[in-house]
Amino acid sequence: MGWETIREEIIALKEKRNAVILAHNYQPQEVQEIADHLGDSFELAHLAASTDAETVVLCGVRFMAENAAILAPNKTVLLPEKYAGCPLAETITADELREKKRQHPEAAVVCYINTTAEVKAESDICCTSSNAVQIVNSLPEEKVIFVPDRNVARYVAARTDKKIIPWDGQCITHQRVTAEEIKKVREVHPDAMIAVHVECPPQVVEQADYVGGTSGIAKFARESKTSKIIIGAEMGLIYRLKRENPGKQFFLLSPGLICPNMKATNLEKIRQALVNMEPRITVPEKIRKQAFKALEKMLTIIPN
């Protein structure tokens, strides 16, 4: 079956299932092209909750589909590749977080959006890459357990007076970028700006012209007056940036910026998900309600 035929079947199945296709910025080009909306982790969850569609096809990794199920429990949430996990989210379990809380009972718990539903349920409040500093500074507690990304925790710690207790997790994709690669790309493209993901190592973040999450980098690319930008984030983002900014040039900072989990989804898997209405992602109601509180609290402080 050819790709064009599969595309046509997906379009027909979308109408039949009253479905919407949401794709993360790191998805393969073919998936981004057929998606109804692109976005970062939280944007996709918000879109899932706000859409009139009954079925949400979440093209990303498991925690993103869980986010959608948390915010939109009345909808059917499908994850086309059921084994698409996130190594960063998997660095901490709910049991491990409970133990950390016992060690620091006076500390608030802030969980990065890249966490499982169970970890969110054990947290006081959630945050994204764009609002992490604001969320931490808004809390009355002087100590904050920040999970799971140690690089984001370091970034926040440098911008707050609070004591940050980090978890030793990392995004294996963004962790691959090195300061030496920034040095080399500056030599090759001295007229370019460098925008990197906040999950990159601190020595990389310190040398960048802009630091943020995927939505922040996309905004920076649109608003920057420079015509050449080096991107230090998973390679899938460049397709979106080129499409939104046809007059600008984008280059990948490091060849290591590829996430196999994000590249596991394809058109055939989307078609199969809509045919079988599987794999469906659900969150047990008790956990969902607690995780929802962490997300809801974030929104009361910083509305989307």
Long-range contacts (C-beta under 8 A, 24 or more apart in sequence): 1-268, 3-30, 3-267, 6-267, 6-268, 6-271, 7-34, 7-267, 9-271, 10-34, 10-267, 10-270, 10-271, 10-274, 13-271, 13-274, 13-275, 14-274, 16-274, 17-54, 17-55, 17-274, 17-277, 18-53, 18-54, 18-55, 19-53, 19-54, 19-55, 19-56, 19-57, 19-274, 20-47, 20-48, 20-51, 20-53, 20-55, 20-56, 20-57, 21-57, 21-59, 21-270, 22-47, 22-48, 22-56, 22-57, 22-58, 22-59, 22-60, 22-68, 23-59, 23-60, 24-59, 24-60, 24-61, 24-64, 24-214, 24-236, 24-262, 25-214, 25-215, 25-218, 25-234, 25-236, 25-237, 25-240, 26-60, 26-214, 26-234, 26-235, 26-236, 26-237, 26-259, 26-262, 26-263, 27-59, 27-60, 27-236, 27-262, 27-263, 27-265, 28-236, 28-263, 28-265, 28-266, 29-236, 29-239, 30-266, 30-267, 31-59, 31-265, 31-266, 31-267, 31-270, 32-236, 32-239, 32-240, 34-267, 34-270, 35-59, 38-240, 39-215, 40-128, 40-129, 40-213, 40-214, 40-215, 41-67, 41-113, 41-114, 41-128, 42-67, 42-113, 42-128, 42-304, 43-215, 44-68, 45-70, 45-71, 45-72, 45-295, 46-71, 46-304, 48-72, 48-75, 48-77, 51-75, 55-274, 55-277, 57-270, 57-273, 57-274, 58-281, 59-265, 59-270, 60-84, 60-262, 60-265, 61-85, 61-86, 61-89, 61-261, 61-262, 62-86, 62-89, 62-116, 62-281, 63-89, 63-113, 63-114, 63-115, 63-116, 63-117, 65-281, 66-116, 66-117, 66-281, 66-283, 66-291, 67-113, 67-117, 67-295, 68-281, 69-117, 69-281, 69-282, 69-283, 69-288, 70-117, 70-120, 70-283, 70-288, 70-291, 70-292, 70-295, 71-292, 71-295, 73-283, 73-285, 73-288, 76-277, 76-280, 77-280, 77-281, 77-282, 78-273, 78-274, 78-277, 78-278, 78-279, 78-280, 78-281, 79-273, 79-279, 79-280, 79-281, 80-265, 80-266, 80-269, 80-270, 80-272, 80-273, 80-279, 81-264, 81-265, 81-269, 82-279, 83-264, 84-261, 84-262, 84-264, 84-265, 85-261, 86-114, 86-261, 87-171, 87-172, 87-261, 88-114, 88-148, 88-149, 88-169, 88-170, 88-171, 88-172, 88-199, 89-114, 89-115, 89-116, 89-119, 89-148, 90-116, 91-148, 91-167, 91-168, 91-169, 91-170, 92-119, 92-147, 92-148, 92-167, 92-169, 93-118, 93-119, 94-118, 94-119, 94-121, 94-122, 97-122, 97-123, 97-145, 97-147, 98-122, 100-145, 100-147, 100-165, 100-167, 101-145, 104-143, 104-145, 104-165, 106-141, 106-142, 106-143, 107-141, 107-143, 107-144, 107-145, 107-165, 108-139, 108-140, 108-141, 108-143, 108-144, 108-145, 109-144, 109-145, 109-147, 110-135, 110-136, 110-139, 110-144, 110-145, 110-146, 110-147, 111-147, 111-148, 111-294, 112-146, 112-147, 112-148, 112-149, 112-152, 114-148, 114-149, 114-171, 115-147, 115-148, 117-283, 117-287, 117-288, 117-291, 118-287, 118-291, 119-147, 119-148, 120-290, 120-291, 120-294, 120-295, 121-286, 121-287, 121-288, 121-290, 121-291, 121-294, 122-290, 123-147, 123-294, 124-294, 124-297, 125-294, 125-297, 125-298, 125-301, 126-294, 126-295, 126-297, 126-298, 127-298, 128-213, 128-298, 129-197, 129-198, 129-199, 129-212, 129-213, 129-214, 129-216, 130-212, 130-213, 130-215, 130-216, 131-298, 131-302, 132-156, 132-198, 133-159, 133-160, 134-301, 134-302, 135-298, 135-301, 135-302, 136-160, 136-162, 136-164, 137-162, 138-301, 149-199, 151-175, 151-198, 151-199, 151-200, 151-201, 151-202, 151-205, 152-198, 152-199, 154-202, 155-198, 155-202, 155-205, 155-211, 170-199, 171-197, 171-199, 173-234, 173-256, 173-257, 173-258, 173-259, 174-199, 174-200, 174-232, 174-233, 174-234, 174-257, 175-199, 175-200, 175-201, 176-254, 176-256, 176-257, 177-201, 177-204, 177-232, 177-253, 177-254, 177-256, 177-257, 178-203, 178-204, 178-254, 179-203, 179-204, 179-207, 181-253, 181-254, 182-207, 182-208, 182-232, 182-253, 183-207, 185-230, 185-251, 185-253, 189-228, 189-230, 189-251, 191-226, 191-228, 192-226, 192-228, 192-229, 192-230, 192-251, 193-224, 193-226, 193-228, 193-229, 193-230, 194-229, 194-230, 194-232, 194-253, 195-220, 195-221, 195-229, 195-230, 195-231, 195-232, 195-233, 196-231, 196-232, 196-233, 196-253, 197-232, 197-233, 197-234, 200-232, 204-232, 208-232, 217-241, 218-244, 221-245, 221-248, 221-250, 231-257, 232-257, 233-257, 234-258, 234-259, 234-262, 236-262, 236-263
